[in-house]
Amino acid sequence: MKRIRTGALLLTAAALTLALAGCVNPNIKTSKDFGGSSPASSGAPAAESAAAPAAGSVENAAESAPASAVSPAEGSASSAAESALSGAASTISGAETASGHVRTEEVTSESVTLDPAWEYAANSKISSGAATLYYAPASIANGHVVCINAGHGTKGGSDVKTLCHPDGSPKVTGGTTGEGATEAIAVSTGIDMKDGTHEAEVTKRLALVVKDKLLAKGYDVLMIRETDDVQLDNVARTVIANNRADCHIALHYDGTDFDKGVFFMSVPSADVYRNMEPVKSHFEEHNRLGRTIVKALENAGFKLFEGGEMEMDLTQTSYSTVPSIDLEVGDSASDYSEATLNQLADGIAAGLDTFFAS
Ligand SMILES: [Zn+2]
């Protein structure tokens, strides 16, 4: 768990200036950087969506910020630092995260790449891309980091294979890759919705809505993919989440075509699987997260498919050391209008509130 160090920091003018240089409006910069390997047109929507929650969050934060959180930073800021604040909210209250990032009253962000020293990182085959970690405004931050992984969207991902399990053992269930296989497609292309729209496009849209909801609630959000392509395979996505988030939710639509409802891929009950690390130490938390989220989605008005869970041996779960699920929010026949995506995002956010409260 990552906890913020609460309370306003007394920053020197120099430190504040440095912090600002690193933090002010990085959203747009990183979004553009992030879209570097995809068509230029895909950078624009990401930048817009990154800017939108920042503006809204500043308003919310300003309304709810206690006066005491504001005054120390203002009092210690020199005129030079104050001039650096022009255009930003005048309420820069510092709160340093566990990773050393200094929060402001704006949504800030940083790029996160795969560190080759991280456990299991060596099993990744596609890892040149970057995720983006968004920090909630200081006055509403709750200290929890949620990884939202928009399923699919890795160009060339289906031409490469990675080990299904960290130890090279065979899969215990079927799925995209058959039972008994030791290697699986690094990132599959995903399904097409009934109208021909790619799953990767719809999961991206949903992820962006979820991001905004979570930031407004004070969660930090690690976004694996916000554009059409990110060069991170399923192993890399999982290892990044393991090291920079408190839980990991991958968003998917299933390949059937009868609007089957919502479910998550639960951890197979096979002993050999549940005795394999890191599954052994984490499977109960994976299942608790999944059950909590699908229950919240049911409460939000969605039907569940067969009780809301299906056992599946997935690369994601096989490498996860934080609570982690593949969430199937529907299938190729399911509605994905903006209203439905909002409803899904509200349910996911409510489920996360419940998960972290217990
Ligand atoms: Zn999928």
Boltz pocket constraint, residues with backbone or C-beta under 6 A from the ligand:
constraints:
  - pocket:
      binder: B
      contacts: [[A, 151], [A, 152], [A, 190], [A, 191], [A, 199], [A, 251], [A, 252], [A, 253], [A, 254]]
      max_distance: 6.0
